[in-house]
Amino acid sequence: MSASLQRILYVEDEVDIRTVAKLALEAVGGFEVEVAASGDEALLRVRDFAPDLLLLDVMMPGMDGPATLRALRAQAQTEFVPAIFMTARALPGEVAALKAEGALGVITKPFDPLALADQLRMFWEARDA
């Protein structure tokens, strides 16, 4: 595992949310962010971008977040890359199911753009605890 969190692959189908989160993570967090609008696009983008972290929207047309994570886990390059889900539906049972998929954590939408980088770092630092 890399010691520091620098490169994030962010998968989100809503262009407005994707734009705000990418800007916040780059400007506030100082991260390098690669975005994808779908699970299929994520599988293509990850080939040339070695992420430290996967940030995945849960509800997307076609391949949803959990299915995208399973597809990325099936690739040697991203088999062990930690993942965090973002969702508007964060009931305790749903959060537990996402964590059972192997997520470090779940961030609820709407999210605070100024706090997003710190939330990711908090989950990142807690992964080895």
Secondary structure, DSSP 4 states (H G I P E B T S, - for coil): --SS--EEEEE-S-HHHHHHHHHHHHHTT--EEEEESSHHHHHHHTTT---SEEEEES--SSS-HHHHHHHHHTSGGGTT--EEEEES---HHHHHHHHHTT-SEEEESSP-HHHHHHHHHHHHHHTT-
